[in-house]
Amino acid sequence: MPLHLLGKKSWNVYNAANIERVRRDEAAAAAREAAEEQRMQEDDAARRLAILRGEEPPPPPPPPPRPEPESSSRRPPEHIAGERPERRKRKRAGEDDTDFEMRVATEQQRTPAAAAAGGEALSRLLPGPAAGAAVSLVDERGHVALFAPPPLDERAERDGGKKREREREDQSQGGMRFSDAAGRGGAGLVVGGAGPWYAQAGGDGSALGAEAPSKDVWGNEDPRRRMREAARLDASDPLAMMKRGAAKVRELGKERSREAKERERELRQLRKEERRRERRRRREGRDRDDVDDLEGFSLDGPSPAV
């Protein structure tokens, strides 16, 4: 079964979000081009009108400033405020990355100015009653948490929105997925919501055997499914293959025995025919000798000399 992973990629050009962003960018670019074209036409009209009046044409206006990229506006707050950034901390001898990060976090917590600045920054990020309170980088389990988890209701709402969006994408893109292994719309699920039929351990499968073989993968009726299933099982069964091979061997042995008997019968017939021809040839030879001996013999003639 092929894996449809292209729709899950953020750079897929056929995603709904990417298509909407491209359309929005194209519309904005078209609007900018239309405004630029309108401005150029107005400037040309003003220059031509000044020339027709015999006046000095106005100088061409400067080109409009290009919009700055987003990266230029994302500068650290210390550069915006004009403050000098702190020196970069370095690793100590025999210190790995984890120990270095933990030491830096601990030193920042111990520094009053850094703790106050970090508390103010986190107070702007943290909503609700946690704003303005002392925030620790290490949670109760000892894990470093740089960002506070969102509230449960907000997380559930966000997860529900993602799930609905994923379902809409699945319905719009189509194709077979792992979720359709039990059939489109859960056609292959066991009655009662106990999961697909292959997830039932120790089940007799009597209820499924009467329904599943008569339907295709989408749950539609397929009357020839039973015959194809039986033929497939028979073709892929090793015992059936061995039985077919043994039957072919027996049939081949019978055919060879039948051919040997036929050949033996033909040989006996040939020998019998050869003996019959040999007896006929001998009998004809004796008759010919008798005729040669009586040739010229007469009862009235003299007796032959002894």
Secondary structure, DSSP 8 states (H G I E B T S, - for coil): -----GGG-TT-TTSHHHHHHHHHHHHHHHHHHHHHHHHHHHHHHHHHHHHHHT---------------HHHH---HHHHHT----------TT--HHHHHHHHHHHHHH-HHHHHHHHHHHHHHS-GGGTTS---SB-TTS-B-SS----HHHHHHHHHHHHHHHHHHHHHH-S--GGGTT-TTSTTB-TTT--BGGG-TT---HHHHTTGGGB-TTS-B-TTHHHHHHHHHHHH-HHHHHHHHHHHHHHHHHHHHHHHHHHHHHHHHHHHHHHHHHHHHHHHHHHHHHHHHTTT--SSS-----
